[in-house]
Amino acid sequence: MQLNESGEIIRKCWLKIPQYFPHVVIDEYIIMPNHIHGIIFIMENVGAQNFVPLQMKQNKFQNIIPHSIGSILHGFKIGATKWFRQNTDKKTNWQRNYHEHVIQNED
């Protein structure tokens, strides 16, 4: 994949994650035309978090557990969106939430 300017900005934001979350190690990742895949190692126990569907939520914002995958991806999306809004005419639109798979072992 040859990244355009937008892809390069996303790559830079992705690689900065450990600067803001020192308990995280970024492993393999790939930036696709409309999404990103990545492996993130969280080096401390932060607990799990289940999200309530939108139609069942009582209040507007969900509580995000600090240092969790939710807070990491939230910060990544905020950083990328802020850069795009300040430096381009592009308005990034992220999907709500994310898809996660826990890697238990090499297999």
C-alpha positions in Angstrom: 0.0 0.0 0.0 1.5 3.3 -1.0 0.1 5.9 1.4 -1.1 9.3 0.3 -0.8 12.4 2.6 -3.8 11.4 4.7 -2.4 7.9 5.1 1.0 9.3 6.2 -0.7 11.4 8.8 -2.7 8.4 10.1 0.6 6.4 10.3 2.3 9.2 12.3 -0.6 9.4 14.7 -0.6 5.6 15.1 3.1 5.5 15.8 2.7 8.3 18.4 0.4 6.1 20.6 3.2 5.0 22.9 4.2 8.6 23.6 0.7 9.2 25.1 0.3 5.6 26.5 3.7 4.5 27.8 2.2 1.1 28.9 1.6 0.3 25.2 3.8 -1.3 22.5 2.8 -1.0 18.9 3.5 -4.1 16.9 2.5 -4.9 13.3 -0.1 -2.6 11.6 -1.4 -1.8 8.1 -3.2 1.2 6.9 -5.9 0.4 4.4 -7.8 2.9 2.2 -10.7 3.2 4.7 -9.5 1.6 7.9 -6.5 0.4 9.9 -5.5 -2.9 11.4 -3.0 -3.0 14.2 -1.6 -5.1 17.0 -1.2 -3.3 20.3 0.4 -4.9 23.4 -1.0 -3.4 26.6 1.7 -4.1 29.2 -0.4 -3.7 32.3 -3.7 -5.1 33.5 -6.5 -2.5 32.9 -9.6 -4.7 33.1 -12.3 -5.2 30.5 -15.1 -2.9 29.4 -18.4 -3.7 27.7 -20.2 -1.1 25.7 -24.0 -0.6 25.9 -25.7 -0.3 22.5 -26.5 3.3 21.5 -30.3 2.9 21.8 -29.9 1.6 25.4 -27.6 4.3 26.7 -29.0 6.6 29.3 -26.4 9.4 29.0 -24.5 10.7 26.0 -21.0 9.6 26.9 -19.7 6.2 28.1 -17.2 6.0 30.8 -13.9 4.9 29.3 -11.5 2.9 31.5 -8.1 4.8 31.6 -5.3 3.0 29.8 -7.7 0.5 28.2 -7.9 -0.3 24.4 -11.0 2.0 24.3 -9.1 5.0 25.7 -6.1 4.3 23.4 -8.2 4.2 20.3 -10.3 7.2 21.5 -7.1 9.2 21.8 -5.8 8.0 18.4 -9.0 9.1 16.7 -9.1 12.4 18.5 -5.5 13.2 17.6 -6.0 12.3 13.9 -9.3 14.2 13.6 -7.8 17.3 15.2 -4.8 17.3 12.8 -7.1 16.9 9.8 -9.5 19.6 10.9 -6.7 22.1 11.6 -4.6 21.4 8.5 -6.9 20.3 5.7 -10.5 20.7 4.4 -11.0 17.0 5.2 -13.3 16.0 8.0 -12.5 12.5 9.2 -15.5 10.3 10.1 -14.6 7.4 12.3 -16.9 4.5 12.8 -18.4 4.2 16.3 -16.4 1.9 18.5 -13.9 -0.6 17.1 -13.4 -4.4 16.6 -11.1 -6.1 18.9 -9.7 -9.6 19.1 -7.5 -10.7 22.0 -4.4 -12.6 20.9 -3.8 -15.3 23.5 -0.7 -17.0 21.9 1.3 -17.4 18.7 -1.3 -19.6 17.1 
